Amino acid sequence: MDLIQRTSVTNGKLRSAIALLALALAALVLPAAANAQVTVSAYPVTLDAAPLGSTSLVEPALAAAPDGSDSEWFVVSGRTQNLLSISPTGQQSTIASSLASDAGTPVTYASVDADGYDWILDNDQGPGNVLYAVGAADSPSPGLNPVARFGDYGQDMTLGPDGSLYISDNDGIIRCRITSAPSASCSTNAVPAPFYTGAGAFAIDGGGNAVWFTDGSGELGAYDASGFSGPYPSSGASVGSTDPGTIVTAANGYVYMASGAASGSGDNTQILAFSPGDPDQVQSVASGLGNVVAMTSGPDGNVWFIDDGGNGSIDELNTTTNQVTGYALPGGLWLPQSGWRIASGPSVPDSDGTGELFFTATTAPNGQGNAEIGEVVGIPFPVTPGALAFKNAVNVSKRRVAVLTLTCSGQSNAGCSGKIVLSVKAKVRLKLQVRAARSGGRARYRTETQTKQLSLANIAYTVRGGQSVHSTVKLTSAAYRLLEQVVGHRFSATVTSATTLGTVSGTQLTMTGPAPPKPKLKPKPKKKKKAKRKKK
């Protein structure tokens, strides 16, 4: 989960001294020497030729492409507000345009990939928020799809353990159930006492069997099917003030948040961690930092964050050793004044087993330059096998096209790759002529059952853990005729898999086609009336 920018509501960081129980206050951890394998670079946003005012801005909506392609999707504001795509080598293209434009600092808060779409929360369409679902060119609903309007002023969004979208909003926690992509049904749950009521929720992230959020005063809570729980911790020695703009669940299952020092210096100089199984037990795992403004779980399973202190840097917190490694920004690259966002890379690792991260940046100091996308490459990517599953029933259109949804289960460092082959063996009843029509008679036919076997498609796939991709299959004319001939216009295709990473569950896929049009009957010719003979 990536973290939110500061807003007019959160300026000043809304820190309040929260009683957090410290198990062990770690010793000062200074950034270690950078690993030469990991490098930081950036690419100017080239598709925004006419900026708004004097600069273009990258909004804090940055996420891996939902179609499984090797690219990252992000929103940029210039004369218009568009959703763009960027590859790890800097190649850019436009995915969708005509998002409602926003003036001033970045306000599009978050994007989440789910069910084959990029879900974008735009909180500045007053009153309320607009939820968009954006599909790739080959998806069932390509481009920009406005889905819902709700709430007051959204802060952040995450994907919950139940597959629903959860939005932290001034009105509370908003749950949007994805009903039939790209559509959603949204409901609001007000944050109750003893939380700070009236200000709603701020940062939010999914972890374990719940979503974790911070309220208006920075107190930490959980929300699940049984309702709200917390605040956590409820008592104990203070270790500083938490920042409601930073929260992330790492691959180890622990939840991490940035925090100011106990002295209240004003910057996020340390990182706290707790286990969802015992959220009252909180410890400081890193301190002596500059100013942590955004965090994410990286491709290696560790916590990566933006440190806005000094000249700025991209840092890594090793979740096993709690060691922090810092990577300085290259010359000519700066962090924005707001709208900070860092997100894990788009796909499975490259050939040398490394992954990447992307972050928002700018071409000039003090956030006054045009938009850039920063990139961290060379991050070791310990791939684990995932399990590929597919929806076992699809419809075939009149154009002979079927869209398969392939989902790889597992954490972000899991992967599924290989090939599946679709074939069909179906029985059809055929009407065969046994005697031609004779003078004054009719042709004779008999019905015979035949078994036909056809190859339907070969599908190569590469899917990252926790993501879904859509694969389009076009049946041959022979396969489509077979589908029209079988009873109910439905047959069961056999799925044969050859995996290079992970497993595949399921061996049968039901394909249903539209009923063929009934042949039009020719109207019977009208009989000519015989002319009556006149009597002489």
C-alpha positions as CSV (number, residue, x, y, z in Angstrom):
1,M,0.0,0.0,0.0
2,D,1.3,3.4,-0.9
3,L,0.8,6.5,1.3
4,I,-1.1,9.7,0.9
5,Q,0.1,13.3,0.4
6,R,-0.5,16.1,2.9
7,T,-3.6,18.1,2.4
8,S,-5.0,21.3,3.8
9,V,-6.5,19.1,6.4
10,T,-3.3,17.2,7.1
11,N,-0.9,20.0,6.8
12,G,1.0,20.2,10.0
13,K,0.8,16.4,10.0
14,L,-1.9,16.2,12.6
15,R,0.4,14.6,15.0
16,S,-0.8,14.1,18.5
17,A,1.0,12.4,21.3
18,I,-0.4,8.8,21.3
19,A,0.3,6.5,24.2
20,L,2.2,3.7,22.4
21,L,3.7,0.7,24.3
22,A,7.4,0.3,23.4
23,L,8.8,-3.1,23.7
24,A,12.3,-2.0,22.8
25,L,13.5,1.3,21.6
26,A,16.1,0.4,19.0
27,A,19.4,2.1,18.9
28,L,20.1,4.9,16.4
29,V,20.2,3.4,12.9
30,L,22.0,5.5,10.3
31,P,21.8,4.8,6.6
32,A,24.3,2.1,5.6
33,A,26.5,2.3,2.5
34,A,24.4,1.9,-0.6
35,N,24.5,-1.4,-2.4
36,A,26.1,-0.8,-5.8
37,Q,23.5,-3.1,-7.4
38,V,20.7,-0.7,-6.6
39,T,20.5,2.6,-8.6
40,V,18.1,5.5,-8.6
41,S,17.2,7.4,-11.8
42,A,14.3,9.3,-13.3
43,Y,12.4,10.0,-16.5
44,P,10.7,13.3,-17.5
45,V,7.0,12.9,-18.2
46,T,7.1,13.5,-22.0
47,L,3.3,13.2,-22.7
48,D,2.4,16.4,-21.0
49,A,3.5,19.1,-23.5
50,A,1.1,21.8,-22.3
51,P,1.5,22.1,-18.5
52,L,-1.1,23.7,-16.2
53,G,0.4,27.1,-15.4
54,S,4.2,26.8,-15.4
55,T,4.5,23.2,-14.3
56,S,3.0,19.7,-14.6
57,L,2.4,17.6,-11.6
58,V,2.4,13.8,-10.9
59,E,-0.6,13.0,-8.7
60,P,-0.1,10.5,-5.9
61,A,-1.9,7.7,-7.9
62,L,0.9,5.3,-8.8
63,A,0.4,1.6,-9.2
64,A,1.5,-1.4,-11.3
65,A,-0.4,-2.0,-14.5
66,P,-3.5,-4.2,-13.9
67,D,-3.2,-6.1,-17.2
68,G,0.1,-7.8,-16.2
69,S,2.2,-5.8,-18.6
70,D,5.6,-4.7,-17.6
71,S,4.6,-1.1,-16.9
72,E,3.5,1.3,-14.1
73,W,0.4,3.5,-14.4
74,F,0.2,7.0,-13.0
75,V,-1.8,10.2,-13.2
76,V,-0.3,13.5,-14.3
77,S,-2.0,16.9,-14.3
78,G,-1.2,19.5,-16.9
79,R,-3.6,21.2,-19.2
80,T,-5.6,18.0,-18.8
81,Q,-5.4,15.2,-16.3
82,N,-4.5,11.9,-17.9
83,L,-3.5,8.4,-16.9
84,L,-0.2,7.4,-18.4
85,S,1.9,4.3,-18.5
86,I,5.7,4.0,-18.1
87,S,7.9,1.0,-18.6
88,P,11.0,0.3,-16.5
89,T,13.0,1.7,-19.5
90,G,11.1,5.0,-19.5
91,Q,8.8,4.3,-22.5
92,Q,5.5,6.2,-22.0
93,S,2.0,6.0,-23.5
94,T,-1.5,7.4,-22.7
95,I,-4.0,4.9,-21.2
96,A,-6.9,7.2,-20.6
97,S,-7.6,10.9,-20.8
98,S,-10.3,13.4,-19.7
99,L,-10.1,12.7,-16.0
100,A,-11.6,15.8,-14.2
101,S,-8.8,18.3,-14.0
102,D,-7.7,19.7,-10.6
103,A,-6.0,23.0,-10.0
104,G,-3.1,23.5,-7.6
105,T,-1.3,20.8,-5.6
106,P,-1.9,17.1,-6.3
107,V,-5.2,15.8,-5.0
108,T,-5.8,12.5,-6.7
109,Y,-5.0,10.3,-3.8
110,A,-4.7,6.7,-4.6
111,S,-4.9,3.9,-7.1
112,V,-5.4,0.2,-6.5
113,D,-5.3,-2.7,-8.9
114,A,-8.1,-5.2,-8.5
115,D,-10.1,-7.5,-10.8
116,G,-8.1,-6.5,-13.9
117,Y,-8.7,-2.7,-13.5
118,D,-6.8,0.3,-12.1
119,W,-9.2,1.8,-9.5
120,I,-8.5,5.5,-9.0
121,L,-9.9,7.7,-6.2
122,D,-10.3,11.4,-7.0
123,N,-11.2,13.4,-3.9
124,D,-11.5,16.8,-5.4
125,Q,-14.7,16.6,-7.4
126,G,-16.9,18.2,-4.7
127,P,-18.9,17.5,-3.1
128,G,-17.5,14.0,-2.5
129,N,-15.2,11.6,-4.3
130,V,-15.3,10.0,-7.7
131,L,-14.1,6.4,-8.1
132,Y,-12.9,5.5,-11.6
133,A,-12.0,2.0,-13.0
134,V,-9.6,2.1,-15.9
135,G,-9.1,-0.8,-18.2
136,A,-6.4,-1.7,-20.7
137,A,-7.0,-1.6,-24.4
138,D,-7.8,-5.3,-24.5
139,S,-10.0,-5.4,-21.4
140,P,-13.8,-5.8,-21.6
141,S,-14.3,-2.1,-20.7
142,P,-11.2,-0.2,-21.9
143,G,-10.4,3.3,-20.9
144,L,-12.0,5.5,-18.3
145,N,-15.1,4.2,-16.5
146,P,-16.7,6.4,-13.8
147,V,-18.0,3.9,-11.2
148,A,-19.3,5.7,-8.1
149,R,-19.6,9.0,-6.3
150,F,-19.6,9.0,-2.5
151,G,-18.3,10.5,0.8
152,D,-16.9,13.9,1.6
153,Y,-13.1,14.1,1.1
154,G,-11.2,10.8,0.6
155,Q,-7.7,10.4,1.9
156,D,-6.4,7.0,0.8
157,M,-7.5,3.6,-0.5
158,T,-6.5,0.0,-0.1
159,L,-7.6,-3.5,-1.2
160,G,-9.1,-5.4,1.8
161,P,-8.7,-9.1,2.6
162,D,-12.2,-9.7,1.2
163,G,-11.4,-8.2,-2.2
164,S,-13.3,-5.0,-1.6
165,L,-11.9,-1.5,-1.9
166,Y,-11.6,0.5,1.4
167,I,-11.4,4.3,1.4
168,S,-10.5,6.4,4.4
169,D,-12.7,9.5,4.2
170,N,-13.7,12.4,6.3
171,D,-17.0,10.6,6.7
172,G,-15.4,7.4,8.0
173,I,-14.4,4.1,6.3
174,I,-16.1,3.6,2.9
175,R,-16.3,0.0,1.6
176,C,-16.8,-0.5,-2.1
177,R,-17.6,-4.0,-3.1
178,I,-16.6,-4.8,-6.7
179,T,-19.9,-6.3,-7.9
180,S,-19.2,-6.8,-11.6
181,A,-16.2,-5.0,-12.9
182,P,-16.0,-2.2,-13.6
183,S,-18.8,-1.5,-11.1
184,A,-19.0,-1.2,-7.4
185,S,-21.5,-0.8,-4.5
186,C,-20.2,1.6,-1.8
187,S,-21.3,2.0,1.8
188,T,-20.0,4.3,4.6
189,N,-19.2,3.3,8.2
190,A,-18.6,6.3,10.5
191,V,-15.6,6.0,12.9
192,P,-17.1,5.6,16.4
193,A,-15.9,6.6,19.8
194,P,-13.4,6.2,21.5
195,F,-11.7,7.2,18.3
196,Y,-11.5,10.9,17.5
197,T,-14.9,11.4,16.0
198,G,-16.0,14.0,13.4
199,A,-12.8,13.9,11.4
200,G,-13.1,10.4,9.8
201,A,-10.1,8.3,8.8
202,F,-6.8,9.1,7.2
203,A,-4.2,6.5,6.2
204,I,-5.5,3.0,5.5
205,D,-3.9,-0.3,4.5
206,G,-4.9,-4.0,4.4
207,G,-3.1,-6.6,6.5
208,G,-4.1,-9.9,8.0
209,N,-7.8,-10.2,8.2
210,A,-8.5,-6.5,8.6
211,V,-7.8,-3.0,7.3
212,W,-5.8,-0.7,9.5
213,F,-6.4,3.0,9.6
214,T,-5.5,6.2,11.5
215,D,-8.1,8.6,12.8
216,G,-8.1,12.4,12.9
217,S,-5.6,12.5,15.8
218,G,-3.3,9.8,14.5
219,E,-4.7,6.9,16.7
220,L,-4.5,3.5,15.1
221,G,-7.5,1.2,14.6
222,A,-8.7,-1.8,12.7
223,Y,-11.9,-2.5,10.8
224,D,-13.1,-6.0,9.7
225,A,-16.4,-7.9,9.3
226,S,-17.2,-7.5,13.0
227,G,-16.7,-3.7,13.0
228,F,-14.1,-1.4,14.6
229,S,-11.5,-2.2,17.2
230,G,-8.9,-0.1,18.9
231,P,-7.5,2.5,19.3
232,Y,-4.1,0.7,19.6
233,P,-2.3,0.8,21.9
234,S,-4.6,1.9,24.7
235,S,-1.9,2.7,27.3
236,G,1.8,2.7,27.9
237,A,4.9,4.9,27.6
238,S,4.9,7.3,24.7
239,V,7.4,6.9,21.9
240,G,6.5,9.9,20.0
241,S,3.6,11.0,17.7
242,T,2.5,8.9,14.8
243,D,1.9,10.4,11.3
244,P,-1.5,9.6,9.9
245,G,-0.1,9.9,6.4
246,T,2.2,6.8,6.6
247,I,1.1,3.2,7.1
248,V,2.0,0.1,5.2
249,T,1.7,-3.7,5.8
250,A,5.0,-5.4,4.8
251,A,5.4,-8.9,3.4
252,N,6.2,-10.3,6.9
253,G,2.7,-9.3,8.0
254,Y,3.8,-6.5,10.3
255,V,2.3,-3.0,10.0
256,Y,4.7,-0.1,9.9
257,M,4.1,3.6,10.5
258,A,6.3,6.7,10.6
259,S,6.5,8.7,13.8
260,G,7.9,11.9,15.2
261,A,10.3,11.8,18.1
262,A,9.0,11.9,21.6
263,S,10.3,15.5,21.9
264,G,8.0,16.5,19.1
265,S,10.6,17.8,16.6
266,G,8.0,18.0,13.8
267,D,9.5,15.5,11.4
268,N,9.0,11.8,11.1
269,T,12.4,10.7,12.4
270,Q,11.5,7.1,13.2
271,I,9.5,4.0,12.1
272,L,7.3,2.0,14.4
273,A,6.1,-1.6,13.8
274,F,3.5,-3.9,15.4
275,S,2.0,-7.3,14.8
276,P,-1.7,-7.4,13.8
277,G,-1.9,-10.4,16.1
278,D,-0.9,-8.2,19.1
279,P,-1.4,-4.6,18.0
280,D,-0.8,-3.3,21.6
281,Q,2.8,-4.3,21.3
282,V,4.5,-1.5,19.3
283,Q,8.3,-1.0,19.0
284,S,10.5,1.5,17.3
285,V,12.5,-0.3,14.6
286,A,14.4,2.6,13.1
287,S,15.3,6.1,14.3
288,G,17.6,9.0,13.4
289,L,15.9,9.4,10.0
290,G,15.3,12.8,8.3
291,N,11.5,13.0,7.5
292,V,9.7,9.9,6.3
293,V,6.8,11.0,4.1
294,A,5.7,7.9,2.1
295,M,6.2,4.1,2.5
296,T,5.5,0.9,0.5
297,S,6.4,-2.8,0.6
298,G,9.1,-3.4,-2.0
299,P,9.6,-6.3,-4.4
300,D,12.1,-7.8,-2.0
301,G,9.5,-7.8,0.8
302,N,11.2,-5.0,2.8
303,V,9.8,-1.6,3.6
304,W,10.9,1.2,1.2
305,F,10.3,4.8,1.9
306,I,10.9,8.4,0.8
307,D,12.9,10.5,3.2
308,D,12.3,14.2,2.6
309,G,15.0,15.3,5.0
310,G,18.0,17.3,3.6
311,N,18.4,16.7,-0.2
312,G,16.0,13.7,-0.1
313,S,16.6,10.0,-0.6
314,I,15.0,6.7,-1.2
315,D,15.6,4.3,1.7
316,E,15.1,0.7,2.5
317,L,14.2,-0.8,5.9
318,N,15.3,-4.5,6.1
319,T,12.3,-6.1,8.0
320,T,14.5,-8.9,9.3
321,T,17.5,-6.9,10.7
322,N,15.9,-3.4,11.0
323,Q,18.9,-2.0,9.1
324,V,18.3,1.1,7.0
325,T,20.1,1.6,3.7
326,G,19.8,5.0,2.0
327,Y,20.1,5.8,-1.7
328,A,20.7,9.4,-2.6
329,L,18.7,11.1,-5.4
330,P,20.9,11.7,-8.6
331,G,21.8,15.3,-9.6
332,G,18.9,17.2,-11.2
333,L,16.2,15.2,-9.4
334,W,14.1,16.5,-6.5
335,L,11.1,15.4,-4.5
336,P,7.8,17.3,-4.8
337,Q,6.5,19.6,-2.1
338,S,3.4,17.3,-1.7
339,G,1.9,14.3,-3.4
340,W,4.6,12.0,-2.3
341,R,4.1,8.4,-3.5
342,I,6.3,5.3,-3.8
343,A,5.0,2.1,-5.3
344,S,6.3,-1.3,-6.1
345,G,7.2,-2.2,-9.7
346,P,4.8,-3.7,-12.3
347,S,5.6,-7.3,-12.9
348,V,7.8,-10.3,-12.2
349,P,11.5,-9.7,-12.1
350,D,13.7,-9.3,-15.1
351,S,16.2,-11.8,-16.3
352,D,18.8,-11.0,-13.6
353,G,16.2,-11.6,-10.8
354,T,15.7,-8.0,-9.8
355,G,12.6,-5.8,-9.4
356,E,12.0,-2.0,-9.3
357,L,10.1,0.8,-7.5
358,F,8.7,4.0,-8.8
359,F,8.2,7.3,-7.0
360,T,6.9,10.8,-7.7
361,A,9.6,13.4,-8.4
362,T,10.2,16.8,-10.1
363,T,12.8,18.5,-12.3
364,A,13.6,21.4,-10.1
365,P,14.2,22.1,-6.4
366,N,11.4,23.0,-4.0
367,G,8.9,21.0,-6.1
368,Q,8.8,23.8,-8.7
369,G,9.8,21.8,-11.8
370,N,7.8,19.7,-14.2
371,A,6.7,16.1,-13.5
372,E,9.2,13.3,-13.4
373,I,8.9,9.6,-12.4
374,G,11.7,8.3,-10.3
375,E,12.8,4.7,-10.5
376,V,14.8,2.4,-8.3
377,V,16.2,-0.6,-10.1
378,G,18.3,-3.6,-9.2
379,I,16.3,-4.6,-6.1
380,P,16.8,-8.4,-5.5
381,F,13.5,-10.1,-6.2
382,P,13.2,-13.4,-4.4
383,V,10.4,-15.0,-6.5
384,T,8.2,-17.6,-4.9
385,P,5.8,-19.8,-6.8
386,G,2.2,-18.7,-6.9
387,A,-1.0,-20.6,-7.9
388,L,-2.8,-19.6,-11.1
389,A,-6.6,-19.9,-11.1
390,F,-9.1,-19.0,-13.8
391,K,-12.8,-18.4,-13.8
392,N,-14.2,-21.7,-15.0
393,A,-17.0,-20.3,-17.1
394,V,-16.8,-17.7,-19.9
395,N,-19.2,-16.4,-22.6
396,V,-18.3,-16.3,-26.3
397,S,-19.5,-13.3,-28.2
398,K,-21.0,-13.3,-31.7
399,R,-17.6,-12.2,-32.9
400,R,-16.2,-15.5,-31.6
401,V,-14.3,-13.8,-28.8
402,A,-14.0,-15.0,-25.1
403,V,-12.1,-13.2,-22.3
404,L,-10.4,-15.3,-19.7
405,T,-9.5,-14.0,-16.3
406,L,-6.3,-15.4,-14.9
407,T,-5.4,-14.8,-11.2
408,C,-2.1,-15.6,-9.5
409,S,-2.5,-16.0,-5.7
410,G,0.4,-15.2,-3.3
411,Q,2.3,-12.2,-1.9
412,S,3.7,-9.5,-4.1
413,N,6.9,-11.4,-4.7
414,A,5.0,-14.5,-5.9
415,G,4.7,-15.2,-9.6
416,C,2.9,-17.5,-12.1
417,S,4.2,-18.1,-15.6
418,G,3.8,-20.8,-18.2
419,K,1.4,-21.8,-20.9
420,I,-2.1,-23.3,-21.0
421,V,-3.6,-25.1,-23.9
422,L,-7.4,-25.1,-24.5
423,S,-8.9,-28.0,-26.5
424,V,-12.4,-29.4,-26.8
425,K,-14.0,-32.8,-27.5
426,A,-17.7,-32.6,-28.1
427,K,-20.5,-34.8,-29.4
428,V,-22.8,-33.3,-32.0
429,R,-25.9,-34.6,-33.7
430,L,-25.8,-34.3,-37.4
431,K,-28.5,-34.8,-40.0
432,L,-27.2,-36.8,-42.9
433,Q,-28.9,-37.4,-46.2
434,V,-29.3,-41.0,-47.2
435,R,-31.4,-40.6,-50.3
436,A,-31.8,-37.8,-52.7
437,A,-35.2,-36.5,-53.6
438,R,-37.0,-38.3,-56.3
439,S,-39.7,-37.1,-58.6
440,G,-42.8,-36.4,-56.6
441,G,-41.0,-37.5,-53.3
442,R,-38.7,-36.1,-50.6
443,A,-35.1,-36.6,-49.6
444,R,-34.5,-39.0,-46.7
445,Y,-32.3,-38.2,-43.8
446,R,-31.0,-40.0,-40.7
447,T,-29.5,-38.5,-37.5
448,E,-26.0,-39.5,-36.4
449,T,-23.9,-38.6,-33.4
450,Q,-20.3,-37.7,-34.1
451,T,-17.4,-36.7,-31.8
452,K,-15.3,-33.8,-32.9
453,Q,-12.1,-32.7,-31.3
454,L,-10.5,-29.2,-31.9
455,S,-7.6,-27.2,-30.5
456,L,-8.9,-23.8,-29.3
457,A,-6.0,-21.7,-28.1
458,N,-2.5,-21.6,-26.7
459,I,-2.2,-18.9,-24.0
460,A,1.2,-17.8,-22.6
461,Y,0.9,-16.0,-19.3
462,T,3.1,-14.1,-16.8
463,V,1.2,-12.9,-13.7
464,R,2.4,-11.4,-10.5
465,G,1.2,-12.6,-7.1
466,G,-2.1,-11.0,-6.1
467,Q,-2.9,-9.7,-9.5
468,S,-5.3,-10.7,-12.4
469,V,-4.9,-10.4,-16.1
470,H,-7.4,-10.8,-19.0
471,S,-6.5,-13.0,-21.9
472,T,-8.5,-12.7,-25.1
473,V,-9.2,-15.8,-27.1
474,K,-10.8,-15.8,-30.6
475,L,-12.3,-19.1,-31.7
476,T,-11.7,-20.3,-35.2
477,S,-14.8,-20.5,-37.5
478,A,-14.7,-24.3,-37.1
479,A,-14.7,-24.1,-33.3
480,Y,-17.5,-21.5,-33.3
481,R,-19.7,-23.7,-35.6
482,L,-19.1,-26.6,-33.2
483,L,-20.3,-24.4,-30.3
484,E,-23.4,-23.6,-32.3
485,Q,-24.1,-27.3,-33.0
486,V,-23.8,-28.7,-29.4
487,V,-26.8,-28.9,-27.1
488,G,-27.3,-25.6,-25.3
489,H,-24.5,-24.0,-27.4
490,R,-22.2,-24.9,-24.5
491,F,-19.1,-27.1,-24.3
492,S,-16.5,-27.9,-21.7
493,A,-12.9,-27.2,-22.9
494,T,-10.0,-29.1,-21.4
495,V,-7.2,-27.0,-19.9
496,T,-3.7,-28.5,-20.2
497,S,-1.0,-26.6,-18.4
498,A,2.8,-26.4,-18.7
499,T,4.2,-24.2,-15.9
500,T,7.6,-22.6,-15.6
501,L,6.7,-21.0,-12.2
502,G,3.9,-21.9,-9.8
503,T,1.0,-24.2,-10.3
504,V,-2.4,-24.1,-12.2
505,S,-5.6,-25.2,-10.5
506,G,-8.5,-26.4,-12.7
507,T,-8.7,-28.5,-15.8
508,Q,-12.1,-27.6,-17.3
509,L,-13.5,-24.4,-18.7
510,T,-17.1,-24.1,-19.8
511,M,-17.6,-21.9,-22.8
512,T,-21.1,-20.7,-23.7
513,G,-22.0,-19.1,-27.0
514,P,-25.1,-17.1,-28.2
515,A,-27.9,-19.1,-29.8
516,P,-27.6,-18.9,-33.5
517,P,-30.3,-16.9,-35.3
518,K,-33.3,-19.0,-36.4
519,P,-33.5,-19.2,-40.2
520,K,-36.2,-17.0,-41.7
521,L,-39.0,-19.0,-43.2
522,K,-39.9,-18.1,-46.8
523,P,-43.5,-17.1,-47.0
524,K,-45.7,-19.6,-48.8
525,P,-46.6,-18.4,-52.3
526,K,-50.2,-17.4,-52.5
527,K,-52.4,-19.5,-54.6
528,K,-53.8,-17.9,-57.7
529,K,-57.5,-17.7,-57.8
530,K,-59.1,-19.3,-60.8
531,A,-61.0,-16.9,-63.0
532,K,-64.7,-17.7,-63.0
533,R,-66.2,-18.5,-66.4
534,K,-69.0,-16.3,-67.6
535,K,-72.3,-18.1,-68.3
536,K,-73.4,-17.8,-71.9
